[in-house]
Each structure stands twice: as C-alpha cells, then as structure tokens.
C-alpha cells in the first residue's frame, strides 16, 4: 500500500537542534577587550539610574554646579514635576539612559563630597544641640566645662546667653520649642564648636 501524499506532506520534518560551533576566530583574542556580560551591563544601568535619582533629589543650585549636559538637566527637572508613579519610573529610566553617555565618576565624587560635608554639618548640629540642652539644664556647671574645652570663651557673654535662654524656657514655651534667646545660644555654640 502506498503512502497518502497529503498525509506525507503534512508530516513535520524531524527536529534537528541548531548547533553553534565556536571556531577560534569567534573567541575573543588575547589583548582584545571583552564585551561586558549582560549582568554587568544591567548593574551599570541600575547604578546610573540610582545616581540619577540622587541627582533628582538635589537642589537646583547644586545641580547647576555639576555642569551636566542640558538634555540631562532638563530631564531631571522634568522628573521632579512628574506626579504619576509610572511616568516617574519611565523618566528615571530615561535619565539613566542619558547618563550612559557621560562620565559618571566626577558626579559620584561630587555627590560623595557633598554627602561627607552634610554628615559633618549634621554632626556639628547635633553637638551644638546637645550642648545647648546641657547648658540649659545644668547652667554654670556645663558652662565651666565648655570654658575649659574652649579657652578664651567670654564667660560674662556666655552667662548672659545661658541665663536668657533659661529664662525664656521657664516662661512656658511648649515642649521642644525654642525662642529667640535659645536660637542665639545655638548659633553661638555652632560658632564655637565649628
């Protein structure tokens, strides 16, 4: 019995997997730069996008100081205006794409220095706040220790500042509130401690 020509035509050809054979010419030569892997490219893209998010958080004056390309600066400003979550995500990806074309190291260095400066400023703020609270709570005892740590401190002037801030606090300011005398004491402490 012969084969039905219609069924024979409908029968698929046997599957033969495609085998890629790498020849020595296909492999990277010694001294030739290797292409980064897909994972490495994704890590780089995510790092650029994260850096872009840090740039979005900057104030305009700090952003201008970086002297970024105009398209990137405009994209960052636009990202600040976007309120939609999905549109914001697309804009951040676009910023990451624009950042692939520029050298990111100077930006990272500038942001790192800014972060370090902010950390020092925060530490100074906390120290001044702590000293103000201590001076208000302990009075002359704390002032004696401050004078010992900072020789040349005008004791009379500082006694006047501390007394004014203590008087102000005893007048019934709400908890945690600071009046003009307390702010003056704080500014003076920042000047002495900084």
Order of alpha helices (4+ residues) and beta strands (2+ residues): alpha-alpha-alpha-alpha-alpha-alpha-alpha-alpha-alpha
